[in-house]
Each structure stands twice: as structure tokens, then as C-alpha cells.
Amino acid sequence: MNAPPEIQNLVAEIVHLYPSAQLEFNPLPSGVWFLWATLSDRNFVLEHTPRQGTGVSENLPDTPPFVGHDRGFESLEEAVK
């Protein structure tokens, strides 16, 4: 599965602005995929579910697991912005 152009552009922008960032992209057979980004000591996740939209979160050391996303978006384009 290829990453959508919005994600490819986001990854390119992150790598350009933060060369030391660690990125992981995990597409699942169901069409759901995750993009994890670690910038210095900050951890972010973008989760896209084709039928439910896209969630974006910053995971802090004290963030409990499985609490949902900080923000939800109907489209991938909105989430990337």
C-alpha cells in the first residue's frame, strides 16, 4: 500500500524541518494506517481510518493509554494541516 500524497508531503516537510525526527508509517490491510513521529522528546501519532476519519495526538509521558485522540478530523487533508 502506498502512502497518500498528503502523508508523503507531511513526511517530507517533517524531515526537512526536523532532520533528526524519527518516523514510522504502518499501513494495515484493513486500510487503517498510523504515522508516528518523534521530534526531540515529543511524540505524535496520526491515525487514519477510511470510514471514521483521522485522529491526531501528542502523547506525553503521563498520557494514559487508549484515551482517544486530541483532535479528530473528517478528512486527511484537514488533519495534515
C-alpha positions as CSV (number, residue, x, y, z in Angstrom):
1,M,0.0,0.0,0.0
2,N,1.3,3.4,-0.9
3,A,1.0,6.3,1.4
4,P,-1.4,9.0,0.2
5,P,0.2,12.2,-1.2
6,E,-0.9,14.2,1.8
7,I,1.2,11.9,4.1
8,Q,4.1,11.8,1.7
9,N,4.2,15.6,1.7
10,L,3.9,15.7,5.5
11,V,6.7,13.3,6.0
12,A,8.9,15.3,3.5
13,E,8.1,18.5,5.5
14,I,8.9,16.9,8.8
15,V,12.2,15.5,7.5
16,H,13.1,18.9,6.0
17,L,12.3,20.9,9.2
18,Y,13.5,18.3,11.7
19,P,16.2,16.1,10.2
20,S,16.7,14.1,13.4
21,A,13.0,13.2,13.7
22,Q,12.1,9.5,13.9
23,L,9.2,8.4,11.8
24,E,7.3,5.2,11.4
25,F,4.5,4.5,9.0
26,N,2.3,1.4,9.5
27,P,-0.4,0.7,7.0
28,L,-2.7,-2.2,7.9
29,P,-4.5,-4.5,5.4
30,S,-7.9,-3.0,6.6
31,G,-7.0,0.4,5.1
32,V,-6.3,1.9,8.6
33,W,-2.8,3.3,9.0
34,F,-0.7,5.1,11.6
35,L,2.1,7.6,11.3
36,W,4.2,8.1,14.4
37,A,6.7,11.0,14.7
38,T,9.2,11.6,17.4
39,L,10.7,15.1,17.4
40,S,13.2,15.6,20.2
41,D,11.2,14.5,23.3
42,R,7.8,15.0,21.7
43,N,5.7,12.1,20.4
44,F,2.9,12.4,17.9
45,V,0.6,10.0,16.2
46,L,-1.7,10.4,13.2
47,E,-4.2,7.6,12.7
48,H,-6.4,7.4,9.6
49,T,-9.4,5.2,9.3
50,P,-11.1,5.4,5.9
51,R,-14.7,5.2,7.3
52,Q,-14.1,7.2,10.5
53,G,-11.7,10.0,9.7
54,T,-8.3,10.9,11.1
55,G,-7.2,11.5,14.6
56,V,-4.1,13.4,15.8
57,S,-2.5,13.2,19.2
58,E,0.6,14.3,21.1
59,N,1.5,11.5,23.5
60,L,3.1,12.8,26.7
61,P,4.9,10.7,29.3
62,D,1.8,10.9,31.5
63,T,-0.8,10.3,28.8
64,P,-2.8,7.2,29.7
65,P,-3.1,4.6,27.0
66,F,-6.2,4.2,24.9
67,V,-7.8,7.6,25.8
68,G,-8.6,8.7,22.2
69,H,-7.1,11.4,20.1
70,D,-6.6,15.1,21.0
71,R,-8.3,16.1,17.8
72,G,-10.4,14.4,15.2
73,F,-10.9,15.4,11.6
74,E,-13.3,14.2,8.9
75,S,-10.6,14.4,6.1
76,L,-7.0,13.5,5.9
77,E,-6.3,16.9,4.3
78,E,-7.7,18.7,7.3
79,A,-5.7,16.6,9.8
80,V,-2.4,17.2,7.9
81,K,-2.9,21.0,8.1
